[in-house]
Amino acid sequence: MKMDQKATATLLDLAAKCLLSNEPSAIHALEELPRDLFVPLFIAAFLGRHMKVLKEMVKVWPFHCLHIGTLITEETCYEILEAMIDGLQILPAQNSSTWGPKLRILDLRQDPDCETTCSEVTTTLPFCFQSCTYSQQSILKIEEAQQNISCLKIVNSESEPHSAWEPVELLVDLFISDTLRTKQFISFLQSKVEQNFGTLHLCCRGLKIDTISADKSILQFLDLGCIDHLEMDQADLSEITSFLAQMIHLNSLSLSDIPFKSCKGINFRTFLIWLGKLKNLQEFSLFSVCLKNQLHKLLRVLPPELDTLYLPYCGLSNRDITALSQSSQATHLMLLNLSDNQIFSEVYEPFQILLEKVSGTLKLLELNNCLMTDSVLSAVLPALSHCSHLRVFSFASNPISMPMLTSLLQHLTSLMELKHVIYPVPIHCYEHWDFQGRLDQQKLAEVQAQLKVMLKTAQREDMKWTTSPQ
């Protein structure tokens, strides 16, 4: 049966590619194309960058939703997205025929877990797992309001214009920067929203703002309450706070290169107030932000169930690590990155206690360039060996010797979920311990060969050990 399904899929792929070899014919064929063939033809058209076909397919799409999550990559050009958006139509509410265009949700976000279209289930309304649930302009909220009016038999002439057209959602992740092509795409989006004001809901789930100088005029067209992922770079803390006040449903917040002067005084206190209102926050990342001896203030307002904490280049001290080990978040963390902080320059006990607290949940741990020495690693190794759910451990750019590295491997092979270890080149492979000297490639090759033999002997060839030389 599986072979039959695979053969059928292959035949459909070949038929789609054959049809696309003549774009005018492919577009003409859409009028008679069976619904079951739309998805394979769409995938082939997307991967082959047939912009004209994509635009026409969106116009006549026979399903409630269309997602490109499994197809889009970082190399996907704006032209493809613009062609699909250009084909998006606002349909009359009376369009209830069994066949014909049905598209209500166009999802242009990257999501490897999302199928091209949701399976249709028997409900009173067409269903999509990715539908907007927060905005008052969402399909869900509008149709709920219309149903309530219908049930109450209330005649409201002011609501008639809204029911004349089917509401449509355009789901996007936006990257706002100063590049010309990005500005052109943002302008194109604005134009589309203006043309269909009141019926097209631009639902932005992920927002990345590159620099404080970037043109952010697009924000006036967005419902910031829809955003669940925010990344900001080189922004003043006061400006970040103004966004947080409107993005109350965030589950991921990433900030980098925040000016030192804005991380103090009333700016910092106000930021903490609004950060504490983000009850859905699960991922929190600060990169190159001065936090020395201030981490306890952040932990006090962050949700206890926070599962991801990234704090590289934040100048953390032992006092900060102690605060983290005593926090309510410690027993929930699954991903922890403390790289590029000299947290082992004084004592290692606070980190040892932290490892004991996170041992039941931790899946990823990064400690790159933390001045971790043999003595420190030896001391924390028992606690590290109890992190039974650990899958990835990275501690590159630390001055570790070969004997310590082999000891570490022997301890970690018992962690059956651990599949990837990124280790530093042992110090004997360099002319100088601080990695400034020449790297001896022959010695490194011997290290790699020895570790490979040890993994084979321990029957842990499923565990990948890779180096990260300077």
Secondary structure as a PSIPRED ss2 file (coil, helix, strand):
# PSIPRED VFORMAT (PSIPRED V4.0)

   1 M C   1.000  0.000  0.000
   2 K H   0.000  1.000  0.000
   3 M H   0.000  1.000  0.000
   4 D H   0.000  1.000  0.000
   5 Q H   0.000  1.000  0.000
   6 K H   0.000  1.000  0.000
   7 A H   0.000  1.000  0.000
   8 T H   0.000  1.000  0.000
   9 A H   0.000  1.000  0.000
  10 T H   0.000  1.000  0.000
  11 L H   0.000  1.000  0.000
  12 L H   0.000  1.000  0.000
  13 D H   0.000  1.000  0.000
  14 L H   0.000  1.000  0.000
  15 A H   0.000  1.000  0.000
  16 A H   0.000  1.000  0.000
  17 K H   0.000  1.000  0.000
  18 C H   0.000  1.000  0.000
  19 L H   0.000  1.000  0.000
  20 L H   0.000  1.000  0.000
  21 S C   1.000  0.000  0.000
  22 N C   1.000  0.000  0.000
  23 E H   0.000  1.000  0.000
  24 P H   0.000  1.000  0.000
  25 S H   0.000  1.000  0.000
  26 A H   0.000  1.000  0.000
  27 I H   0.000  1.000  0.000
  28 H H   0.000  1.000  0.000
  29 A H   0.000  1.000  0.000
  30 L C   1.000  0.000  0.000
  31 E C   1.000  0.000  0.000
  32 E C   1.000  0.000  0.000
  33 L C   1.000  0.000  0.000
  34 P C   1.000  0.000  0.000
  35 R H   0.000  1.000  0.000
  36 D H   0.000  1.000  0.000
  37 L H   0.000  1.000  0.000
  38 F H   0.000  1.000  0.000
  39 V H   0.000  1.000  0.000
  40 P H   0.000  1.000  0.000
  41 L H   0.000  1.000  0.000
  42 F H   0.000  1.000  0.000
  43 I H   0.000  1.000  0.000
  44 A H   0.000  1.000  0.000
  45 A H   0.000  1.000  0.000
  46 F H   0.000  1.000  0.000
  47 L H   0.000  1.000  0.000
  48 G C   1.000  0.000  0.000
  49 R C   1.000  0.000  0.000
  50 H C   1.000  0.000  0.000
  51 M H   0.000  1.000  0.000
  52 K H   0.000  1.000  0.000
  53 V H   0.000  1.000  0.000
  54 L H   0.000  1.000  0.000
  55 K H   0.000  1.000  0.000
  56 E H   0.000  1.000  0.000
  57 M H   0.000  1.000  0.000
  58 V H   0.000  1.000  0.000
  59 K H   0.000  1.000  0.000
  60 V C   1.000  0.000  0.000
  61 W C   1.000  0.000  0.000
  62 P C   1.000  0.000  0.000
  63 F C   1.000  0.000  0.000
  64 H C   1.000  0.000  0.000
  65 C E   0.000  0.000  1.000
  66 L E   0.000  0.000  1.000
  67 H E   0.000  0.000  1.000
  68 I C   1.000  0.000  0.000
  69 G C   1.000  0.000  0.000
  70 T C   1.000  0.000  0.000
  71 L C   1.000  0.000  0.000
  72 I C   1.000  0.000  0.000
  73 T C   1.000  0.000  0.000
  74 E C   1.000  0.000  0.000
  75 E C   1.000  0.000  0.000
  76 T C   1.000  0.000  0.000
  77 C C   1.000  0.000  0.000
  78 Y H   0.000  1.000  0.000
  79 E H   0.000  1.000  0.000
  80 I H   0.000  1.000  0.000
  81 L H   0.000  1.000  0.000
  82 E H   0.000  1.000  0.000
  83 A H   0.000  1.000  0.000
  84 M H   0.000  1.000  0.000
  85 I H   0.000  1.000  0.000
  86 D H   0.000  1.000  0.000
  87 G H   0.000  1.000  0.000
  88 L C   1.000  0.000  0.000
  89 Q C   1.000  0.000  0.000
  90 I C   1.000  0.000  0.000
  91 L C   1.000  0.000  0.000
  92 P E   0.000  0.000  1.000
  93 A C   1.000  0.000  0.000
  94 Q C   1.000  0.000  0.000
  95 N C   1.000  0.000  0.000
  96 S C   1.000  0.000  0.000
  97 S C   1.000  0.000  0.000
  98 T C   1.000  0.000  0.000
  99 W C   1.000  0.000  0.000
 100 G C   1.000  0.000  0.000
 101 P C   1.000  0.000  0.000
 102 K C   1.000  0.000  0.000
 103 L C   1.000  0.000  0.000
 104 R C   1.000  0.000  0.000
 105 I E   0.000  0.000  1.000
 106 L E   0.000  0.000  1.000
 107 D E   0.000  0.000  1.000
 108 L C   1.000  0.000  0.000
 109 R C   1.000  0.000  0.000
 110 Q C   1.000  0.000  0.000
 111 D C   1.000  0.000  0.000
 112 P C   1.000  0.000  0.000
 113 D C   1.000  0.000  0.000
 114 C C   1.000  0.000  0.000
 115 E C   1.000  0.000  0.000
 116 T C   1.000  0.000  0.000
 117 T C   1.000  0.000  0.000
 118 C C   1.000  0.000  0.000
 119 S C   1.000  0.000  0.000
 120 E C   1.000  0.000  0.000
 121 V C   1.000  0.000  0.000
 122 T C   1.000  0.000  0.000
 123 T C   1.000  0.000  0.000
 124 T C   1.000  0.000  0.000
 125 L C   1.000  0.000  0.000
 126 P C   1.000  0.000  0.000
 127 F C   1.000  0.000  0.000
 128 C C   1.000  0.000  0.000
 129 F C   1.000  0.000  0.000
 130 Q C   1.000  0.000  0.000
 131 S C   1.000  0.000  0.000
 132 C C   1.000  0.000  0.000
 133 T C   1.000  0.000  0.000
 134 Y C   1.000  0.000  0.000
 135 S C   1.000  0.000  0.000
 136 Q C   1.000  0.000  0.000
 137 Q C   1.000  0.000  0.000
 138 S C   1.000  0.000  0.000
 139 I H   0.000  1.000  0.000
 140 L H   0.000  1.000  0.000
 141 K H   0.000  1.000  0.000
 142 I H   0.000  1.000  0.000
 143 E H   0.000  1.000  0.000
 144 E H   0.000  1.000  0.000
 145 A H   0.000  1.000  0.000
 146 Q H   0.000  1.000  0.000
 147 Q H   0.000  1.000  0.000
 148 N H   0.000  1.000  0.000
 149 I H   0.000  1.000  0.000
 150 S H   0.000  1.000  0.000
 151 C H   0.000  1.000  0.000
 152 L H   0.000  1.000  0.000
 153 K C   1.000  0.000  0.000
 154 I C   1.000  0.000  0.000
 155 V C   1.000  0.000  0.000
 156 N C   1.000  0.000  0.000
 157 S H   0.000  1.000  0.000
 158 E H   0.000  1.000  0.000
 159 S H   0.000  1.000  0.000
 160 E H   0.000  1.000  0.000
 161 P H   0.000  1.000  0.000
 162 H H   0.000  1.000  0.000
 163 S H   0.000  1.000  0.000
 164 A C   1.000  0.000  0.000
 165 W E   0.000  0.000  1.000
 166 E C   1.000  0.000  0.000
 167 P C   1.000  0.000  0.000
 168 V E   0.000  0.000  1.000
 169 E E   0.000  0.000  1.000
 170 L E   0.000  0.000  1.000
 171 L E   0.000  0.000  1.000
 172 V E   0.000  0.000  1.000
 173 D E   0.000  0.000  1.000
 174 L E   0.000  0.000  1.000
 175 F E   0.000  0.000  1.000
 176 I E   0.000  0.000  1.000
 177 S C   1.000  0.000  0.000
 178 D C   1.000  0.000  0.000
 179 T C   1.000  0.000  0.000
 180 L H   0.000  1.000  0.000
 181 R H   0.000  1.000  0.000
 182 T H   0.000  1.000  0.000
 183 K H   0.000  1.000  0.000
 184 Q H   0.000  1.000  0.000
 185 F H   0.000  1.000  0.000
 186 I H   0.000  1.000  0.000
 187 S H   0.000  1.000  0.000
 188 F H   0.000  1.000  0.000
 189 L H   0.000  1.000  0.000
 190 Q H   0.000  1.000  0.000
 191 S H   0.000  1.000  0.000
 192 K H   0.000  1.000  0.000
 193 V H   0.000  1.000  0.000
 194 E H   0.000  1.000  0.000
 195 Q H   0.000  1.000  0.000
 196 N C   1.000  0.000  0.000
 197 F C   1.000  0.000  0.000
 198 G C   1.000  0.000  0.000
 199 T C   1.000  0.000  0.000
 200 L E   0.000  0.000  1.000
 201 H E   0.000  0.000  1.000
 202 L E   0.000  0.000  1.000
 203 C E   0.000  0.000  1.000
 204 C E   0.000  0.000  1.000
 205 R E   0.000  0.000  1.000
 206 G E   0.000  0.000  1.000
 207 L E   0.000  0.000  1.000
 208 K E   0.000  0.000  1.000
 209 I E   0.000  0.000  1.000
 210 D C   1.000  0.000  0.000
 211 T C   1.000  0.000  0.000
 212 I C   1.000  0.000  0.000
 213 S C   1.000  0.000  0.000
 214 A C   1.000  0.000  0.000
 215 D C   1.000  0.000  0.000
 216 K C   1.000  0.000  0.000
 217 S H   0.000  1.000  0.000
 218 I H   0.000  1.000  0.000
 219 L H   0.000  1.000  0.000
 220 Q H   0.000  1.000  0.000
 221 F H   0.000  1.000  0.000
 222 L C   1.000  0.000  0.000
 223 D C   1.000  0.000  0.000
 224 L H   0.000  1.000  0.000
 225 G H   0.000  1.000  0.000
 226 C H   0.000  1.000  0.000
 227 I C   1.000  0.000  0.000
 228 D C   1.000  0.000  0.000
 229 H E   0.000  0.000  1.000
 230 L E   0.000  0.000  1.000
 231 E E   0.000  0.000  1.000
 232 M E   0.000  0.000  1.000
 233 D E   0.000  0.000  1.000
 234 Q C   1.000  0.000  0.000
 235 A C   1.000  0.000  0.000
 236 D C   1.000  0.000  0.000
 237 L H   0.000  1.000  0.000
 238 S H   0.000  1.000  0.000
 239 E H   0.000  1.000  0.000
 240 I H   0.000  1.000  0.000
 241 T H   0.000  1.000  0.000
 242 S H   0.000  1.000  0.000
 243 F H   0.000  1.000  0.000
 244 L H   0.000  1.000  0.000
 245 A C   1.000  0.000  0.000
 246 Q C   1.000  0.000  0.000
 247 M C   1.000  0.000  0.000
 248 I C   1.000  0.000  0.000
 249 H C   1.000  0.000  0.000
 250 L C   1.000  0.000  0.000
 251 N C   1.000  0.000  0.000
 252 S E   0.000  0.000  1.000
 253 L E   0.000  0.000  1.000
 254 S E   0.000  0.000  1.000
 255 L E   0.000  0.000  1.000
 256 S E   0.000  0.000  1.000
 257 D C   1.000  0.000  0.000
 258 I C   1.000  0.000  0.000
 259 P C   1.000  0.000  0.000
 260 F H   0.000  1.000  0.000
 261 K H   0.000  1.000  0.000
 262 S H   0.000  1.000  0.000
 263 C H   0.000  1.000  0.000
 264 K C   1.000  0.000  0.000
 265 G H   0.000  1.000  0.000
 266 I H   0.000  1.000  0.000
 267 N H   0.000  1.000  0.000
 268 F H   0.000  1.000  0.000
 269 R H   0.000  1.000  0.000
 270 T H   0.000  1.000  0.000
 271 F H   0.000  1.000  0.000
 272 L H   0.000  1.000  0.000
 273 I H   0.000  1.000  0.000
 274 W H   0.000  1.000  0.000
 275 L H   0.000  1.000  0.000
 276 G C   1.000  0.000  0.000
 277 K C   1.000  0.000  0.000
 278 L C   1.000  0.000  0.000
 279 K C   1.000  0.000  0.000
 280 N C   1.000  0.000  0.000
 281 L C   1.000  0.000  0.000
 282 Q C   1.000  0.000  0.000
 283 E E   0.000  0.000  1.000
 284 F E   0.000  0.000  1.000
 285 S E   0.000  0.000  1.000
 286 L E   0.000  0.000  1.000
 287 F E   0.000  0.000  1.000
 288 S C   1.000  0.000  0.000
 289 V C   1.000  0.000  0.000
 290 C C   1.000  0.000  0.000
 291 L C   1.000  0.000  0.000
 292 K C   1.000  0.000  0.000
 293 N C   1.000  0.000  0.000
 294 Q C   1.000  0.000  0.000
 295 L H   0.000  1.000  0.000
 296 H H   0.000  1.000  0.000
 297 K H   0.000  1.000  0.000
 298 L H   0.000  1.000  0.000
 299 L H   0.000  1.000  0.000
 300 R H   0.000  1.000  0.000
 301 V H   0.000  1.000  0.000
 302 L C   1.000  0.000  0.000
 303 P C   1.000  0.000  0.000
 304 P C   1.000  0.000  0.000
 305 E C   1.000  0.000  0.000
 306 L C   1.000  0.000  0.000
 307 D C   1.000  0.000  0.000
 308 T E   0.000  0.000  1.000
 309 L E   0.000  0.000  1.000
 310 Y E   0.000  0.000  1.000
 311 L C   1.000  0.000  0.000
 312 P C   1.000  0.000  0.000
 313 Y C   1.000  0.000  0.000
 314 C C   1.000  0.000  0.000
 315 G C   1.000  0.000  0.000
 316 L C   1.000  0.000  0.000
 317 S C   1.000  0.000  0.000
 318 N H   0.000  1.000  0.000
 319 R H   0.000  1.000  0.000
 320 D H   0.000  1.000  0.000
 321 I H   0.000  1.000  0.000
 322 T H   0.000  1.000  0.000
 323 A H   0.000  1.000  0.000
 324 L H   0.000  1.000  0.000
 325 S H   0.000  1.000  0.000
 326 Q C   1.000  0.000  0.000
 327 S C   1.000  0.000  0.000
 328 S C   1.000  0.000  0.000
 329 Q C   1.000  0.000  0.000
 330 A C   1.000  0.000  0.000
 331 T C   1.000  0.000  0.000
 332 H C   1.000  0.000  0.000
 333 L C   1.000  0.000  0.000
 334 M C   1.000  0.000  0.000
 335 L E   0.000  0.000  1.000
 336 L E   0.000  0.000  1.000
 337 N E   0.000  0.000  1.000
 338 L C   1.000  0.000  0.000
 339 S C   1.000  0.000  0.000
 340 D C   1.000  0.000  0.000
 341 N C   1.000  0.000  0.000
 342 Q C   1.000  0.000  0.000
 343 I C   1.000  0.000  0.000
 344 F C   1.000  0.000  0.000
 345 S C   1.000  0.000  0.000
 346 E C   1.000  0.000  0.000
 347 V C   1.000  0.000  0.000
 348 Y C   1.000  0.000  0.000
 349 E H   0.000  1.000  0.000
 350 P H   0.000  1.000  0.000
 351 F H   0.000  1.000  0.000
 352 Q H   0.000  1.000  0.000
 353 I H   0.000  1.000  0.000
 354 L H   0.000  1.000  0.000
 355 L H   0.000  1.000  0.000
 356 E H   0.000  1.000  0.000
 357 K H   0.000  1.000  0.000
 358 V H   0.000  1.000  0.000
 359 S C   1.000  0.000  0.000
 360 G C   1.000  0.000  0.000
 361 T C   1.000  0.000  0.000
 362 L C   1.000  0.000  0.000
 363 K C   1.000  0.000  0.000
 364 L E   0.000  0.000  1.000
 365 L E   0.000  0.000  1.000
 366 E E   0.000  0.000  1.000
 367 L C   1.000  0.000  0.000
 368 N C   1.000  0.000  0.000
 369 N C   1.000  0.000  0.000
 370 C C   1.000  0.000  0.000
 371 L C   1.000  0.000  0.000
 372 M C   1.000  0.000  0.000
 373 T C   1.000  0.000  0.000
 374 D H   0.000  1.000  0.000
 375 S H   0.000  1.000  0.000
 376 V H   0.000  1.000  0.000
 377 L H   0.000  1.000  0.000
 378 S H   0.000  1.000  0.000
 379 A H   0.000  1.000  0.000
 380 V H   0.000  1.000  0.000
 381 L H   0.000  1.000  0.000
 382 P H   0.000  1.000  0.000
 383 A H   0.000  1.000  0.000
 384 L H   0.000  1.000  0.000
 385 S C   1.000  0.000  0.000
 386 H C   1.000  0.000  0.000
 387 C C   1.000  0.000  0.000
 388 S C   1.000  0.000  0.000
 389 H C   1.000  0.000  0.000
 390 L C   1.000  0.000  0.000
 391 R C   1.000  0.000  0.000
 392 V E   0.000  0.000  1.000
 393 F E   0.000  0.000  1.000
 394 S E   0.000  0.000  1.000
 395 F C   1.000  0.000  0.000
 396 A C   1.000  0.000  0.000
 397 S C   1.000  0.000  0.000
 398 N C   1.000  0.000  0.000
 399 P C   1.000  0.000  0.000
 400 I C   1.000  0.000  0.000
 401 S C   1.000  0.000  0.000
 402 M H   0.000  1.000  0.000
 403 P H   0.000  1.000  0.000
 404 M H   0.000  1.000  0.000
 405 L H   0.000  1.000  0.000
 406 T H   0.000  1.000  0.000
 407 S H   0.000  1.000  0.000
 408 L H   0.000  1.000  0.000
 409 L H   0.000  1.000  0.000
 410 Q H   0.000  1.000  0.000
 411 H H   0.000  1.000  0.000
 412 L H   0.000  1.000  0.000
 413 T C   1.000  0.000  0.000
 414 S C   1.000  0.000  0.000
 415 L C   1.000  0.000  0.000
 416 M C   1.000  0.000  0.000
 417 E C   1.000  0.000  0.000
 418 L C   1.000  0.000  0.000
 419 K C   1.000  0.000  0.000
 420 H E   0.000  0.000  1.000
 421 V E   0.000  0.000  1.000
 422 I E   0.000  0.000  1.000
 423 Y E   0.000  0.000  1.000
 424 P C   1.000  0.000  0.000
 425 V C   1.000  0.000  0.000
 426 P C   1.000  0.000  0.000
 427 I H   0.000  1.000  0.000
 428 H H   0.000  1.000  0.000
 429 C H   0.000  1.000  0.000
 430 Y E   0.000  0.000  1.000
 431 E C   1.000  0.000  0.000
 432 H C   1.000  0.000  0.000
 433 W C   1.000  0.000  0.000
 434 D C   1.000  0.000  0.000
 435 F C   1.000  0.000  0.000
 436 Q C   1.000  0.000  0.000
 437 G C   1.000  0.000  0.000
 438 R C   1.000  0.000  0.000
 439 L E   0.000  0.000  1.000
 440 D C   1.000  0.000  0.000
 441 Q H   0.000  1.000  0.000
 442 Q H   0.000  1.000  0.000
 443 K H   0.000  1.000  0.000
 444 L H   0.000  1.000  0.000
 445 A H   0.000  1.000  0.000
 446 E H   0.000  1.000  0.000
 447 V H   0.000  1.000  0.000
 448 Q H   0.000  1.000  0.000
 449 A H   0.000  1.000  0.000
 450 Q H   0.000  1.000  0.000
 451 L H   0.000  1.000  0.000
 452 K H   0.000  1.000  0.000
 453 V H   0.000  1.000  0.000
 454 M H   0.000  1.000  0.000
 455 L H   0.000  1.000  0.000
 456 K H   0.000  1.000  0.000
 457 T H   0.000  1.000  0.000
 458 A C   1.000  0.000  0.000
 459 Q C   1.000  0.000  0.000
 460 R C   1.000  0.000  0.000
 461 E C   1.000  0.000  0.000
 462 D C   1.000  0.000  0.000
 463 M C   1.000  0.000  0.000
 464 K E   0.000  0.000  1.000
 465 W E   0.000  0.000  1.000
 466 T E   0.000  0.000  1.000
 467 T E   0.000  0.000  1.000
 468 S C   1.000  0.000  0.000
 469 P C   1.000  0.000  0.000
 470 Q C   1.000  0.000  0.000
